[in-house]
Amino acid sequence: MVALVGLTVVASRLGRLGICRASVVASARAMAQLAVVSLILVYALQHLWAAVVFTIVMFAVAVATTVGRTGVGRAWPWTAVAVASGVLPVLAIIFCSGAAPVNAASLVPLAGIIIGNMMNGHTLAGRRLFPELRESIGTFEAALSLGLPRADAIRMVTEDSIAEAVIPSVDSTRTVGLVTLPGAFIGVLLGGGSALQAGAAQLLVLVGILAGQAVTVVVAHRLVCAGLLLPPDLRRALHE
């Protein structure tokens, strides 16, 4: 691990990336966090109620992280709505269909993967849509002057770029096994499962991520168009 952190620092200095200190701090923080989380998981993986509490904590951290990345500030409840809209139906389908057993050992890893990827999808959507809106205020105001409602004027600016947020998941699903062997696949193999079981687990995760991100991004876009999920500067700029 020390050698890998050193490689990151060397590459940063040679390429003038400016992440030397940040990479060292991030690595040390990851070690400390994983040590604490590992101790908690020893208990959480044995008790369903503790797994549910841990899942709620993961969700809260994911929402806080994407709120910080997208800069929506006080609109964070709508971020929570968008992320939850992708997480809840995917987990409901997985567990209600019997694809995974309803126990702590299944809930924590599956919820963690799904929540983390919904967070990423929401962040990508926000960081794509909000700059687009800032750069296209003129187009928005022109649409308003033609009599379009605010939601339609915002949609006119953003509808061509919203799909960008889910392209990474589409590509990951298309190339799985050919370009990468993701974590769920390797995890099942290392846990003693067969290659067939590992493939089935990974397929379940990938399709769940793709479905959840599609829902999260669509809901987030609807909330943006409604003027509910916007950073403070855009709430002021995108007036009726």
N, C-alpha and C positions, 0 to 999 in steps of 0.2 A: 504493500500500500504506500509506503514511504517512497519507493522508487517511482510509482505511478504519479504521485503528487509532484515529485521532483521533475518528472517528464513534462507535466502540465506547466510548471513554473518556467522551465527552460523554453518550451514552445511559446509561452506568453511573452517572455522577454525577447526572443528572437523575432517574433511576429508583431511585437508592440501591441499586444491585445489588452494590456492593462488589467489582467485578472490574476496576477501573481498572489497578492495578499488575499483576494476574494476566494481563490481556489483553495488556499491553505486553510482559511477560516471555514469554508464550506465543508471541506473534508473532515476537519476536527469536529465540527458541529454534527456532521452525519454520523461519525463514530459515537459521539455522546448520545445522540438521539436514538440510534439503533440499540445501544446498550440498554437504555431505559425502556424502550419499546419491547425489547426482547424479554425483559423481566416481567413487564405487564402482560405480554402475550402468553407467557407460561400459565398464567391464571385465566386470562380471557378465553383461551382456546379450550378450556375445560368447563366453562360455565356460559350458557347461552345468554343470560342477562348481561354478563360482563362483556360479551362479544357485541351485543346490541349497543351498550354504552360506548364501547371503543369505536364502533362504526359511526355513531353520532359525532364523536370527537373528530374522526377523520373527515366527516362531511363538513363540520364547522371550520376546520383548518383549510380544507379545499376552497370553501367559499371565501374565507378571508384572503387566501393567496390570490385567487383570480380577481377579487375586488381590488387588491393592491396593484396587480398587473394592468388592469383595464382602467383604473382610476375613476370608478363610478361613485365612490364615496358613500353618501347617504342612500344611494339607490341599491345598497347591498341586499335588502330583502328580495328584490326582484332577481338579483343574481342567484340567490338561494332557490327561488322558484324555478329558474331556468335549469340549474344543475339538478335539482330534485326531479324535474320532469323527465330527465334522461335516466337517472339512477333508479327510481322506484319501479317503473314498468319493467325494466330489464331484470332486476332482482326478483320481481314478482313472477315473471315468466319462468325464470330459471328454477326457482324453488317450488312454485305451484305445479309446474309440469313434472316435477320429480327428476329433472336433469341433475340436480345436486341435492343431497340430503339437508334438511333444515337442522343444522347443528352449528356449534361455535366454530369448529374446524373448517367448515365450508363458508360460513358467513364472512369471517374476517378477510380471508384472501380475495374472495370474489368481490365483496363490497369495496375493498381497497383498490382493486384493479379498475372497477367500473367508475368509482368516484374520482379516482385520479385522472382517468381519461375524459370524464365529463368536464372536470376542471380545465384540462388542456384544451378541449374543444371550445369551451366558453371563452377562455383567454384568447385563443386564436381568432375567434369571431369578433371579440371586442377590439383587439389590436388591428384588425383589418377594417372593421366598419367605422370606428370612430375617426381615424385619420382620413378615411374616404369622405366622411361627412364634413370634416373641417376644411378639406381642400375643395369641396364642392358646394359651399354655402351659396354661391351664385346660382347654381343649378336649382338648389332647393328654393331659393327666393323667387326664381323665375317660375317655378312650378306653382308656388303659392299665388303669384300674380295672375296666373291663368285660371285661378279658382279651385285648384286642387286642395283637398284637405291635407293637413300636416302629415298624417300617416302615409298618404299616397305620395306626397312630395319626398318624404324620407325614403320610402321604398324605391322611388325612381332613381335615387342616388345609390342605394345599397344593394339592390336585387342582383346585380351582375357579379358582385364580389362575395356574397354570403357563402357560396358553396366552397370557397377556398378553405374554410375552417375544417371541413371533413375530408379533404383530399388526402392528407396523411393517413387517415384510417382506411380509406379505400385502397390506397397503395399498399399498406401493410397487409390487408386482407388478400389482395390479389397476388402478392409475392411471397406469402408465408410458405416456408419450406424450400423455396427456391433462392431467396436472398437471405432470410433470417430464420432462426429457430427460436421463437420468443420464449419468455420466462415460464409460462404455464406448461409448455411442451417439455422443457428441460426439467422443470420441477417434478412432473409426474415420473419421468424417466429416473431421476435421481432418487425418487421415493419408492422405486421398485416396481412401478407400473409398466405395462407393455407399451410398445410403440403405438399400437392401435388406441389404447386408452389415452396416451399422451396427445395423439392427434385429435381425438374427440374432445378432450378438455380444452385444447388450444382453439379449436374451431368454435366451441361454445363461447369462449372469452372474446375472440375476435369479432364474431358476428354480434355479440352483445354490445361490444364497444361501438361498432359501426351503427347499430340501431339506436343506442342511447345518445351518441353524439349527434345523429341526425335530428332526434327529438329536441335535444338541448339547444342546438343551433337554431332550429326553426322557432322554438319558443322565445329564445333570446332576441331573435330578429323581430318577432311580433311585438315584444316589449319595447324594443328600440323604436320601432315605427310608432308605437303608441305614446312615445315620449316618456316612458316610465324608467327605462334602463339606459340612462345617459350620464356622462360625466357632467360636473357643474357647468363648465364652459359651454357645452353643447345644449344643456337645458336652457341657458340664457339665449344662445344664438338661434336655436331652432324654435322660434316663436311662431304663434299662429299668424 
